[in-house]
Amino acid sequence: MTRVHGKLFADTRTGVLVVKPSAPFFGVSKDERQFPVIEGAIDIQLDPTPSGIYYFVGYKSDGDIRRADFTLRWRVPDVQSYDVTADADNSKTTAQQAAPKASVYERVQLKRVASELTDSLEDLGQLSTDLENAKSHIKMLESELRGYKLTSAKALNQRDQTIAQLTEQSAPVVNTVYLDKPVPPAALQARVLRLEAENKRLLDLNAEYYKSVVQLHQLQLDKARTSPEEPQLGVTSSPQSRLLRKLIGK
């Protein structure tokens, strides 16, 4: 662990220092951590950053619950302490750091990690090849799908045309004839009905009258036949006489 301390701000502000690694590494997760800032100064413990990894650093005031804006990037050396004051001289501390030689265990671990990295790269290459093949297959399937859609659209169009032709051939010819029939008013129609009823009544009465006249003449004729002397019927030109002569056949 490296002690990181010193005057971070020129004023005496108090707040929270938010620290988050750019990538998780051994012993340190990717989650952010918060440290107090008291009167502009900090005194915290951080793990030294490996090669290629650094810390995102941001500041928030006390009570600020918003997400921190990471405005700094720190590389923490593997030393006992590191002063972040603006005019601090950390060259002596860095120069005093001795680069330890890797032990046999560390070299074995490094070789194992290198082997795993090589296998991962090979797997990555195979996955990239499989991905390209999958993309090519997807493009081929999309092309076939477009062909199927085009064929289906043509078949549906031909079906619609055939149905339209059959409908035109089988449709019956309908001739519409419009008749103009005037409708009399209700009062006139009622009067016509009354006149028709009266006319029928008069026709029936006239028929009964002629029937009575025929019966009368028939009785007179029968009576004349049974009498000793046949009375001479006067010849008249009345309608009743003409009807009687027609009935008896004279």
Order of alpha helices (4+ residues) and beta strands (2+ residues): beta-beta-beta-beta-beta-beta-beta-alpha-alpha-alpha-alpha
